[in-house]
Amino acid sequence: MLPRRQRISRALFQELLKKGVSFHAGNLSLRVLKKDAREPHFAFVVPNNVSKKAVARNRLRRRGYSIVEKYLPLLKTQNVSMAFFCKKGLEKKTFNDFRSEINALLKKTSLL
């Protein structure tokens, strides 16, 4: 799990939605915003239409944070904020499929 200081605040999330650049791959979307920060910030958004059960939504969120944590040392730039948006169907994917989708998105953004 990522430390709280590396998660996106409400104010930063609003700015990310307005000014961020979008990337799409499979069951995930990604918004990226370059900021003047010392370390990267992340968020995972799992809406109710992905799963009605909070347990399933939280599981996807925790999996996402653990995958991103492994990619932190590999990022080319550290002054970036990213929000991953999960889409319906992701809850049925395995952990490795989820990791490969995140990997594909990070490569699309040329951050890996």
C-alpha positions in Angstrom: 0.0 0.0 0.0 1.2 3.5 -0.8 1.9 6.0 2.0 -0.8 8.7 2.3 1.7 11.4 1.2 1.8 9.7 -2.2 -2.0 9.7 -2.7 -3.8 12.5 -4.4 -5.6 15.1 -2.3 -9.0 16.5 -3.3 -7.7 19.7 -4.6 -5.1 18.0 -6.7 -7.7 15.5 -8.0 -9.9 18.4 -9.2 -6.9 20.0 -11.0 -6.0 16.6 -12.5 -9.5 16.2 -13.9 -9.4 19.7 -15.5 -5.9 19.8 -16.8 -4.7 16.2 -17.1 -4.1 14.2 -20.2 -6.0 11.0 -20.7 -4.8 7.5 -21.9 -6.9 4.4 -22.3 -6.2 0.7 -22.4 -8.6 -2.2 -21.9 -10.5 -1.8 -18.7 -8.5 1.1 -17.3 -8.1 4.8 -18.1 -5.4 7.1 -16.8 -5.2 10.8 -16.3 -1.7 12.3 -16.0 -0.6 15.7 -14.8 3.0 16.9 -14.5 3.5 18.9 -11.3 6.3 20.5 -9.3 6.5 17.8 -6.7 9.2 15.8 -5.1 7.4 12.5 -5.5 4.6 11.0 -7.6 1.0 11.0 -6.5 -1.5 8.3 -7.3 -5.3 7.6 -7.1 -7.5 4.7 -8.0 -11.1 5.4 -8.8 -13.4 2.4 -8.8 -17.1 3.5 -9.4 -20.2 1.6 -8.3 -20.9 0.4 -11.8 -17.8 -1.8 -11.6 -19.1 -3.6 -8.6 -21.9 -2.9 -6.1 -20.0 -4.5 -3.3 -17.5 -2.2 -1.4 -15.3 -5.2 -0.7 -14.7 -5.9 -4.4 -14.1 -2.2 -5.1 -11.6 -1.9 -2.2 -9.9 -5.0 -3.4 -9.3 -3.5 -6.8 -8.1 -0.3 -5.3 -5.6 -2.1 -3.0 -4.4 -4.3 -5.9 -3.8 -1.2 -8.0 -1.8 0.6 -5.2 0.3 -2.5 -4.7 1.1 -2.8 -8.4 1.9 0.9 -8.8 4.2 0.7 -5.7 6.3 -1.9 -7.6 6.7 0.5 -10.6 7.7 3.5 -8.5 11.5 3.0 -8.8 11.1 2.4 -12.6 9.4 5.7 -13.3 11.4 8.1 -15.5 10.0 11.2 -13.8 9.0 11.7 -10.2 7.0 15.0 -10.5 3.8 13.5 -11.8 0.3 12.9 -10.6 -1.8 10.0 -11.9 -5.3 8.8 -11.5 -6.4 5.4 -12.7 -10.1 5.0 -13.5 -11.4 1.4 -13.4 -14.1 0.2 -15.9 -16.6 -2.5 -15.7 -15.1 -6.0 -16.3 -11.9 -5.3 -14.4 -13.2 -7.1 -11.3 -13.2 -10.4 -13.3 -9.6 -10.0 -14.4 -6.7 -11.7 -12.6 -4.0 -9.9 -10.8 -1.5 -10.5 -13.6 -4.0 -9.1 -16.2 -4.5 -6.0 -14.0 -0.7 -5.6 -13.8 -0.3 -5.9 -17.5 -3.0 -3.2 -18.2 -1.2 -0.8 -15.8 2.1 -1.6 -17.4 0.6 -0.9 -20.9 -0.8 2.4 -19.7 2.5 3.5 -18.1 4.3 2.7 -21.4 1.7 4.7 -23.4 2.5 7.7 -21.2 6.2 7.1 -21.8 6.8 7.2 -18.0 8.3 3.7 -18.0 
